[in-house]
Structures are given as C-alpha cells and as structure tokens.
Amino acid sequence: MPATTRILYQRPLVSLARSTSARMWLVSLCAGLAVLQSALTDSFSSLFIALAAVAAALLSELLVNRPLKLRTVQDGSAVASALVLALLLPNQINPALAALGAVFAMVVVKHSFGGLGTNWLNPAVAGWLFIRFSWPAAFDTALESSPLTVLSALLRSGAWDAGGSPLNILTAGGGSFSVPAQTIATVLSSAVNTGYSALNHMILSFSGAELSGDYLNLFISGGPGIIADRGLFALLLGTIIITASQANRAWIPAVFLAVYTLLVRFFGALPMGGALGNGDMIFGLCSGGVIAAAFLLVSDPATGPKSVIGAAAVAAATGLLAFFLRYAGIEPYGAFFAVALMNTLIPRIRDFENRRVYMKGGRR
C-alpha cells in the first residue's frame, strides 16, 4: 500500500560553533559591558537596574524549576535575557519595574511555552513591551529629556529645514547628546576620541571627508536614554567578541543592518526636511538601540527561523520594519517593535519551513 514519507533535504540552521550555554554567557558579557559603561555616567543607576532584572530573572527561574525538577539556571539564559532587557530600558527608570519585566519575561513568555527554544517571542523584548505598556507614564518620564525623545517631539511639531541632519535639528531645538565629565568616563571618552581622530585623519582623509565631532557623543553619552545607547562603545566591543567567538551567525545582523542602513541613506532625510539620498547613516545606526537589536535580538536563534532563506528573509523584513517605524512612524525605538512584530510570525514561518524547506513528499 503506497504511503507518503517525509524526506529531509536541508539541514536546519541550528549548528553553531558554541553551545547554548556558552552563547548565553557570551551574550551576557556583551550586554554587561554596555551596562557598566552606562553606569559610569549615571551614578550607577544602570547597574542597579540590571542587577534588579538579573535577580528577579534568577529567582523566577529557580521557582519554576523546583516543581518541575529542572536545572536550567546554569545555561545562562535567564541572566542573558535579564541583561538584554536592561539594555532596552531607560537608565532613569525604577529598578522595580525592571524586576517585574524580568519576571514576566521568564515566567509568562519563556516557561509558559515550554522553556528555552520553544518560546516564539524573545523574552527580553516581551519584558520591554510589558514595562512600556503597563507603565507608560513611568517609561516616558524616564526618557522625556533624552535626545531621541526631544528629536521626535521636534519632528512632530512641524517640518524642519536642517538638511536632513538630526544632529542639527537637535541643536536648533535645544537638545543634544552630551559627553560626561566624570573622571572615569573621561578616560573612556579620551580613548574613543583617539580612535575617532585616527578615523578622520588616517582613513577618511583619503576621500576628503571628515566626521563632525558631534558624532563622538553618540558613543559616549552622559544624558538620559536607554542603556544600550548610553553604553554604545562597550556594546560594540561586545558584539565583536560574540561575533569572533561564532556565538551567532554574523550574516544575520549584517543583512538586517544592510537593509536598514540603505533605507536610512536613501529616505532617512525626508522626514527631517532633507533630500532623497542624504540620510544620516551614522546617527541611524548609533542610536535607537539598533546595534543591540541587530546583534542580540534579530540574530537570536531561539526566536528565529531555522533555515538560511528564512533567517535572511526575516532579518531583511525586520530591517525594513525598523526603518519604517522609526522614520515614518517617528518611533525612536522602532527596532524593538520591529523585532516583536516579526517574532509573532515565527510560528507560521517555522511551519512553512517544515512543510516546504526541510521536507518533501514522496511515495514508498
């Protein structure tokens, strides 16, 4: 009697150079470095937020594991999710809210779907959404004087003729990124400034171009904002570490950033009174949590497609959504919403992969 069989003809995109545990601890290191940089310029408020999130996540993990007789604390996923959640939060938010967001991420999102790898929504993004929509006033108050909030308010107030430059608009509107004056942070700022000068005089000088000194403030920010933006210099160092360690697929964030950056270049200046093809790519990449979204959220294999074509399509679509939400929707942190929206499609995408990518019908 003929029967239908399923034949696997493509390997799933799950074979990484590092184990799950090693990858989670590397992500924790990357996020932790950014938290520490941010903490140096806000009297350690960022560190208290991160510690509250990590403590709540670990406690939730232990309480869930006990009746199930599981031991998942050692894999580092709770710590990694909590630290990534901290990166997405304002540095002036109440640490208690970070703790509640971590509990929601662990109990409701991660374990209610069966644990690591079975949840369709990234726990850190889920915790961020929970805090933002449950306590919108507290979230907005913590960011009301941040540069991106000021920029969004200025753009909503009317058209600007500043050549499409967000830094010029901020300056004209009385807002700006500020370099911190603390002693420890000054040393870090000096190191970044040295590299920045080398970029201008040794590399860009061949093309006759020169970056404005205002861009330095994007890497060493002392004002209010989300921790990922305030710790951008350390976050970039962390992404180099996790990429060099092959803890993720480097081409996945590359696809996301390529699509997003090209759209910013061609259309990013239009909402700011600029011309087509004159968008500020550096500002678009170095603010709004875009780097954190690319390397820590979009590239997360636990909440992404399993095939090469699926992962590439989702990364490109997320880049498109991130640009649309941030520039057309004037949402400063559109990259996080883009990740959340694409996560909602992951169950359907994986079902499509199972039916069309990994297996084909045959007769026996």
C-alpha positions as CSV (number, residue, x, y, z in Angstrom):
1,M,0.0,0.0,0.0
2,P,1.5,3.3,-1.0
3,A,2.4,5.7,1.8
4,T,3.6,9.2,2.0
5,T,7.1,9.7,3.5
6,R,8.9,12.9,4.5
7,I,12.5,13.3,3.3
8,L,14.8,15.8,5.0
9,Y,16.8,17.6,2.3
10,Q,18.2,20.7,4.1
11,R,19.9,21.0,7.5
12,P,18.2,23.3,9.9
13,L,20.1,26.4,10.9
14,V,20.9,25.2,14.4
15,S,24.5,24.1,14.2
16,L,26.6,26.9,15.9
17,A,30.2,26.8,16.9
18,R,29.2,27.4,20.6
19,S,26.9,25.5,22.8
20,T,23.7,27.2,24.1
21,S,25.3,27.8,27.5
22,A,28.5,29.3,26.1
23,R,26.4,31.5,23.7
24,M,24.2,32.8,26.6
25,W,27.2,33.7,28.7
26,L,28.9,35.5,25.8
27,V,25.7,37.5,25.3
28,S,25.7,38.3,29.0
29,L,29.2,39.5,28.7
30,C,28.3,41.7,25.8
31,A,25.3,43.2,27.5
32,G,27.1,43.5,30.8
33,L,29.9,45.7,29.2
34,A,27.3,48.1,27.9
35,V,25.6,48.3,31.3
36,L,28.9,49.1,33.0
37,Q,29.8,51.9,30.6
38,S,26.4,53.4,31.1
39,A,26.7,53.0,34.9
40,L,29.9,55.1,34.9
41,T,28.0,58.2,33.9
42,D,24.7,58.0,35.8
43,S,25.9,57.3,39.4
44,F,25.5,53.5,38.8
45,S,21.7,53.7,38.2
46,S,22.1,51.5,35.1
47,L,23.9,48.9,37.2
48,F,21.1,48.9,39.8
49,I,18.5,48.4,37.0
50,A,20.5,45.4,35.6
51,L,21.0,43.8,39.0
52,A,17.3,44.1,39.8
53,A,16.5,42.4,36.5
54,V,19.0,39.6,36.9
55,A,18.0,38.9,40.5
56,A,14.3,38.7,39.5
57,A,15.0,36.5,36.5
58,L,17.1,34.1,38.5
59,L,14.6,33.9,41.3
60,S,11.8,33.2,38.8
61,E,13.9,30.5,37.1
62,L,14.5,28.8,40.4
63,L,10.8,28.9,41.5
64,V,9.7,27.5,38.1
65,N,12.4,24.8,38.1
66,R,11.7,23.5,41.5
67,P,8.4,21.7,40.9
68,L,9.5,20.6,37.5
69,K,12.8,19.3,38.9
70,L,14.8,21.2,36.2
71,R,18.2,22.8,36.4
72,T,18.3,25.5,33.7
73,V,19.9,28.3,35.7
74,Q,23.4,27.1,34.7
75,D,22.7,27.6,31.0
76,G,22.9,31.4,31.5
77,S,19.7,32.1,29.6
78,A,18.0,33.9,32.5
79,V,21.0,36.1,33.1
80,A,21.3,36.9,29.3
81,S,17.6,37.7,28.9
82,A,17.7,40.0,32.0
83,L,20.8,41.9,30.9
84,V,19.4,42.3,27.4
85,L,16.2,43.6,28.9
86,A,18.2,46.1,30.9
87,L,19.8,47.4,27.8
88,L,16.4,48.2,26.3
89,L,15.3,50.2,29.3
90,P,15.8,53.9,30.2
91,N,18.7,54.4,32.7
92,Q,16.4,56.5,34.9
93,I,13.6,54.0,35.3
94,N,12.7,52.5,38.6
95,P,14.7,49.2,39.1
96,A,11.5,47.6,40.5
97,L,9.9,47.9,37.0
98,A,12.9,46.1,35.5
99,A,12.5,43.3,38.0
100,L,8.8,43.0,37.1
101,G,9.6,42.9,33.4
102,A,12.2,40.2,34.1
103,V,9.6,38.1,36.0
104,F,7.2,38.5,33.1
105,A,9.8,37.5,30.6
106,M,10.8,34.3,32.5
107,V,7.5,33.0,33.8
108,V,5.0,34.1,31.2
109,V,7.0,34.2,28.0
110,K,9.8,31.7,28.4
111,H,8.5,28.9,30.6
112,S,4.8,29.0,29.8
113,F,5.7,28.0,26.3
114,G,8.0,25.1,27.5
115,G,11.3,26.8,28.1
116,L,14.3,27.9,26.1
117,G,13.8,27.3,22.3
118,T,10.1,26.8,22.4
119,N,9.0,30.4,23.1
120,W,8.1,32.3,19.9
121,L,8.7,35.7,21.4
122,N,12.1,36.9,22.6
123,P,11.9,37.1,26.4
124,A,13.8,40.4,26.7
125,V,11.6,42.1,24.1
126,A,8.5,40.7,25.8
127,G,9.7,42.2,29.1
128,W,10.3,45.5,27.4
129,L,6.8,45.6,25.9
130,F,5.3,44.6,29.3
131,I,7.0,47.5,31.1
132,R,6.4,50.1,28.3
133,F,2.6,49.4,28.0
134,S,1.9,48.6,31.7
135,W,3.7,51.7,33.0
136,P,3.8,54.1,30.0
137,A,3.9,57.2,32.2
138,A,7.0,56.0,34.1
139,F,8.7,54.9,30.8
140,D,8.0,58.2,29.1
141,T,9.0,60.3,32.1
142,A,12.4,58.4,32.3
143,L,13.0,59.4,28.7
144,E,11.3,62.8,28.4
145,S,14.6,64.7,28.2
146,S,16.6,62.2,26.2
147,P,17.8,63.3,22.7
148,L,15.7,60.9,20.7
149,T,12.5,61.9,22.6
150,V,13.3,65.6,22.0
151,L,14.0,64.9,18.3
152,S,10.7,63.0,17.9
153,A,8.8,65.9,19.5
154,L,10.5,68.4,17.3
155,L,9.7,66.4,14.2
156,R,6.1,66.0,15.1
157,S,5.8,69.8,15.7
158,G,6.4,70.6,12.0
159,A,8.7,70.5,9.0
160,W,12.4,71.3,9.5
161,D,14.8,72.7,7.1
162,A,18.1,71.4,8.5
163,G,19.4,69.5,5.5
164,G,18.0,66.3,6.9
165,S,20.5,66.3,9.7
166,P,19.1,65.0,13.1
167,L,22.1,66.5,15.0
168,N,21.3,69.9,13.5
169,I,17.7,69.6,14.4
170,L,18.5,68.7,18.0
171,T,20.9,71.6,18.3
172,A,18.3,74.1,16.9
173,G,15.7,72.7,19.3
174,G,17.9,72.9,22.3
175,G,18.6,69.2,22.8
176,S,21.9,67.3,22.3
177,F,23.9,64.3,23.3
178,S,26.4,65.3,26.0
179,V,29.8,63.9,26.8
180,P,30.1,63.1,30.6
181,A,32.5,64.9,32.8
182,Q,33.1,62.2,35.4
183,T,36.8,61.2,35.8
184,I,36.4,57.5,34.9
185,A,34.2,58.3,31.9
186,T,36.6,61.0,30.8
187,V,39.3,58.3,30.3
188,L,36.9,56.2,28.2
189,S,35.9,59.3,26.2
190,S,39.6,60.1,25.6
191,A,40.1,56.5,24.2
192,V,37.1,56.9,21.9
193,N,38.3,60.3,20.8
194,T,41.7,58.9,19.9
195,G,40.1,56.3,17.6
196,Y,37.8,58.9,16.2
197,S,40.7,61.2,15.3
198,A,42.5,58.3,13.7
199,L,39.4,57.5,11.6
200,N,39.3,61.1,10.4
201,H,43.0,61.7,9.7
202,M,44.2,58.3,8.6
203,I,41.2,56.8,6.8
204,L,38.6,59.4,5.7
205,S,41.3,61.9,4.7
206,F,41.8,60.0,1.5
207,S,38.3,60.7,0.4
208,G,38.4,64.3,1.6
209,A,35.6,63.7,4.1
210,E,35.6,64.4,7.8
211,L,33.1,63.4,10.5
212,S,31.7,66.1,12.8
213,G,32.8,66.0,16.4
214,D,29.2,65.7,17.4
215,Y,29.2,62.0,16.4
216,L,31.6,61.3,19.3
217,N,28.8,61.9,21.7
218,L,26.8,59.0,20.2
219,F,29.5,56.6,21.6
220,I,30.0,58.3,25.0
221,S,26.6,59.7,26.1
222,G,26.1,61.2,29.5
223,G,22.4,62.2,29.2
224,P,19.2,60.2,29.8
225,G,18.4,57.4,27.3
226,I,18.2,53.7,27.0
227,I,21.2,51.9,28.4
228,A,22.1,50.3,25.0
229,D,22.6,53.8,23.6
230,R,24.4,55.1,26.6
231,G,26.8,52.2,26.5
232,L,27.3,52.0,22.8
233,F,31.1,52.0,22.7
234,A,31.2,49.0,25.1
235,L,28.3,47.3,23.3
236,L,30.2,47.5,20.0
237,L,33.2,45.9,21.7
238,G,30.9,43.1,23.0
239,T,29.4,42.5,19.6
240,I,33.0,42.0,18.2
241,I,33.6,39.4,20.9
242,I,30.4,37.4,20.3
243,T,30.9,37.5,16.5
244,A,34.5,36.5,16.7
245,S,33.5,33.6,19.0
246,Q,31.0,32.5,16.5
247,A,28.2,32.7,19.0
248,N,25.8,33.7,16.3
249,R,25.5,33.8,12.6
250,A,27.3,37.1,11.7
251,W,25.5,37.4,8.4
252,I,22.1,37.7,10.0
253,P,22.7,41.0,11.7
254,A,24.6,42.0,8.6
255,V,21.5,41.6,6.5
256,F,19.4,43.5,9.0
257,L,21.9,46.4,9.1
258,A,22.4,46.5,5.4
259,V,18.7,46.8,4.6
260,Y,18.1,49.3,7.4
261,T,21.2,51.4,6.6
262,L,20.4,51.6,2.9
263,L,16.9,52.8,3.6
264,V,18.2,55.4,6.1
265,R,20.7,56.6,3.4
266,F,18.1,57.0,0.7
267,F,15.0,58.0,2.6
268,G,16.1,58.9,6.1
269,A,16.4,62.6,5.5
270,L,12.9,63.1,4.0
271,P,11.1,63.3,7.4
272,M,13.6,65.9,8.5
273,G,13.3,68.3,5.6
274,G,16.3,66.8,3.7
275,A,16.8,65.5,0.2
276,L,16.5,62.0,-1.2
277,G,19.7,60.1,-0.7
278,N,21.1,62.3,2.1
279,G,20.1,60.4,5.2
280,D,22.5,60.3,8.2
281,M,23.5,56.6,8.4
282,I,25.8,57.0,11.4
283,F,23.1,58.6,13.5
284,G,20.6,55.9,12.4
285,L,22.9,53.1,13.3
286,C,24.3,54.5,16.6
287,S,21.0,55.5,18.3
288,G,17.6,53.9,19.0
289,G,19.1,50.6,20.1
290,V,19.7,49.5,16.5
291,I,23.1,47.7,17.3
292,A,21.5,45.9,20.3
293,A,18.6,44.8,18.1
294,A,20.9,43.6,15.3
295,F,23.3,41.5,17.3
296,L,21.3,40.5,20.4
297,L,17.7,40.2,19.2
298,V,17.5,39.6,15.4
299,S,20.3,37.1,15.5
300,D,18.9,35.1,18.4
301,P,18.4,31.5,17.1
302,A,15.9,30.6,19.8
303,T,13.3,33.0,18.4
304,G,14.1,33.0,14.7
305,P,13.7,30.8,11.6
306,K,15.8,27.7,11.3
307,S,16.6,27.8,7.6
308,V,19.1,30.1,5.8
309,I,16.5,31.6,3.5
310,G,14.0,32.0,6.4
311,A,16.6,33.8,8.6
312,A,17.7,36.0,5.7
313,A,14.1,37.0,4.9
314,V,13.2,37.7,8.5
315,A,16.4,39.8,9.0
316,A,15.7,41.9,5.9
317,A,12.0,42.3,6.8
318,T,12.9,43.4,10.3
319,G,15.3,46.0,8.9
320,L,12.6,47.3,6.7
321,L,10.1,47.5,9.6
322,A,12.7,49.1,11.9
323,F,13.3,51.9,9.4
324,F,9.5,52.4,8.7
325,L,8.6,52.6,12.4
326,R,11.5,54.9,13.3
327,Y,11.4,57.3,10.4
328,A,7.9,57.2,9.0
329,G,6.3,56.5,12.4
330,I,8.7,58.7,14.3
331,E,9.1,56.0,16.9
332,P,12.6,56.3,18.4
333,Y,12.9,52.7,19.3
334,G,11.2,51.2,16.3
335,A,13.8,48.5,16.0
336,F,12.4,46.8,19.2
337,F,8.9,46.9,17.9
338,A,10.1,45.5,14.5
339,V,11.6,42.5,16.3
340,A,8.4,42.0,18.3
341,L,6.2,42.1,15.2
342,M,8.4,39.7,13.3
343,N,8.6,37.3,16.3
344,T,4.8,37.0,16.1
345,L,5.2,35.5,12.6
346,I,7.9,32.9,13.6
347,P,5.4,30.0,14.3
348,R,4.0,30.4,10.8
349,I,7.4,30.7,9.3
350,R,8.7,27.6,11.0
351,D,5.6,25.7,10.0
352,F,6.3,26.8,6.4
353,E,9.9,25.7,6.8
354,N,8.8,22.2,8.0
355,R,6.5,21.7,5.1
356,R,8.4,23.4,2.2
357,V,12.1,23.8,3.1
358,Y,13.1,20.7,5.2
359,M,10.8,18.0,3.9
360,K,9.3,17.0,0.6
361,G,6.7,14.4,-0.2
362,G,7.4,11.1,-1.7
363,R,5.9,7.7,-2.3
364,R,7.1,4.4,-0.9
